[in-house]
Amino acid sequence: MNRDYLNKLLTDVKNGLIDIESALEQLRDLNVKELGYATIDNHRELRTGYPEVIFGQGKTPEQVAGIIQYMLTRDTNILATRVTEDMYFKVRELYPEAVYNPTARTIAIKKKELPVPPTYIAVITAGTSDLPVAEEAAVTAEIFGNRVERIVDVGVAGIHRLYNKIDLIRKARVNVVVAGMEGALPSVVGGIVDKPVIAVPTSVGYGANFGGLSALLGMLTSCASGTSVVNIDNGFGAGFLASMINRL
């Protein structure tokens, strides 16, 4: 439930297009909807401007489908992250137009078009192996009404590849930089742009990478000002934050 929905509902009551009892029925689940295995935060979009997102990991296909089945009754776009193909098949039975991205492991349902800012978000990967996390960030930003430019495989092992895309990077409102191994790329990007950089460490790397811990610590100790860091493999968190910046 968002501000536009409530404005229309209250205006319809004021103009006599809907009676008070019907309006109250629509507001019955204003705060939350209890499903037994999940409590959906209907009020979140009204509070924050963004609806609740479904984290699929650890849920059953039936639970993910049940949550989406209820959310389909609301006037909002829907995003589920860390999903499996089995989850998608269940959701597709409810809504055949649901879009499954196997690389990002997301299900996206666009019920309404959002105004797209004239600026864009650049999602940059150090290596092809970082694509699953980068795609999660890109899909997240797109479902919330942002233009995303993808720049792939431009890590520091061949830094000249990055400079081939320098104009696209510098013109972005915000850059999401995804890297594993030692996590050096966000520092490089942060040193050549005048826009925010959101660094995303990935668990890609050999043993001393410690499942992304080396990349995380490298990014946290970056000397490039204007660089912030999200958790290991948290493409969703980066895409969400980038959307908030781009839509300010």
Secondary structure as UniProt FT lines:
FT   HELIX           3..14
FT   TURN            15..16
FT   HELIX           20..26
FT   TURN            27..29
FT   STRAND          32..34
FT   STRAND          39..41
FT   TURN            42..43
FT   HELIX           44..48
FT   STRAND          54..55
FT   TURN            57..58
FT   HELIX           61..71
FT   TURN            72..73
FT   STRAND          78..81
FT   HELIX           85..94
FT   TURN            96..97
FT   STRAND          99..101
FT   TURN            102..105
FT   STRAND          106..109
FT   STRAND          120..125
FT   HELIX           128..130
FT   HELIX           131..143
FT   TURN            144..145
FT   STRAND          147..151
FT   HELIX           156..158
FT   HELIX           160..163
FT   TURN            164..165
FT   HELIX           166..170
FT   STRAND          174..179
FT   TURN            181..182
FT   HELIX           185..190
FT   TURN            191..192
FT   STRAND          197..201
FT   HELIX           207..212
FT   HELIX           213..220
FT   TURN            225..226
FT   STRAND          227..229
FT   TURN            232..233
FT   HELIX           235..246
//
